[in-house]
Amino acid sequence: MPRSPRGARVATALVGLVGVVLLAAGLRAWTTGADLAPSGLLPAAPAAGTQTQAVAPAPPRGTWTPRAPRIVSAPAADIRARVVPVRARGSTLLPPVDPARLGWWSDGAPAGALRGTALLTGHAVSGGGGALDRMDVLRPGDVLTVQTAREELTYAVTEVMTLSKDVLASRSARLFRQTGPHRLAVVTCADWDGSAFRSNTVVLARPVSSRSHPAADTDR
């Protein structure tokens, strides 16, 4: 994405979105196992420029335990960031103030849930230093790892899309659904125009595997 001198302001990833997200959260389907998605929330055709990959069935759950994500890594995009819980503030879901950290929407599904989307958001900074500055280089098939207090969960990217803020808001109930098979969604800002970010990049990923990782709450 274009860069401006260091010190440019950090743009917020999810402005104007949280009212729709909270509607999805109210379904709480990931706690009941019921798929309550109405037909109006079925996936729409991919937007122009969206990169997709066919989604294979999720692996057997094995020992996966739903827990708060603590660290997220994506080697293909040089991402490694601590994750902290965040909630809605007024009408906006904001990433952490520290641009090097990610926020996990704690009213939604946790990492490793049976159902629902675990939603992470973080800053992209025009001058560099944001946790998700290079997220737009991810491609379907790339790997994201999520460390919880006891496990390291592996997710494979299935879709990478850049959407205007209006389009993102209109699709948020589907993208961040709390029904259906578990997946991960990561959102940040995109399309810096010299004074503001005009769009958002959204990465969706499906669960692939897990392994015990008792030291997962340690950072570099």
C-alpha positions, 0 to 999 in steps of 0.5 A: 500500500502507498506509504506517507512519512512516519507519524501519519495517523493510524486509521481505524479498521472497522468504523461504522461496522459494529452495529451490524457485527453486534446483530450477528453476535446476538445469534450466539450460534457457536454456543448452541451448535445450531445454524441459525443463518437465514437465507439472506445471509448466504454467501454472495458472489465474490467481489471483483479482485477477491482471491478465493480457494475451495474450502475443504471440510474442517479437520476432526476437532481432536483436542481443540479447545475454544480459548482466547487467542494470544499471539497470531503469526503469518510468516508470508506477511511478516506478521507476529503480534500479541492479541488482546480482547476488545469490545465495542466502544460506542458505535465502533469496534476499535483495534488496540491503541498500540498499533503493534497489537491485534484486538480479538472481538471477545463477544464473538467466537474464540479461537478453536470454537466449534462454530462461528467466526473468530474476528481479529482486527488491527491497524495498518499504519501508513508510515509503517509499524502496524501489526497488519501493514503487509496483510494484503500480501497474503494469498489463499493457502498461506498459513496463519497460526493462533496461539492460545494458552494451551494450543497452537492452532493452524488456519489456512487462508481461503479468501483475501478481499479488499472492500470499501467500508460501505461494502464491508458494512453491508456484508459484515453479517456474512463475513463475521457470522457466528453461525456455521463452521468455525473460521478466522477473520482478520480485518485491517485498513487498506488503500491509503490515499495520502490522507486516509485509508479508503478500504479494508482488507479482510482475510478469511481462514479455515482451521487445519490442525492443532498441537499442544503448546503450553508455553503459548502465552509467551512472546518474543 
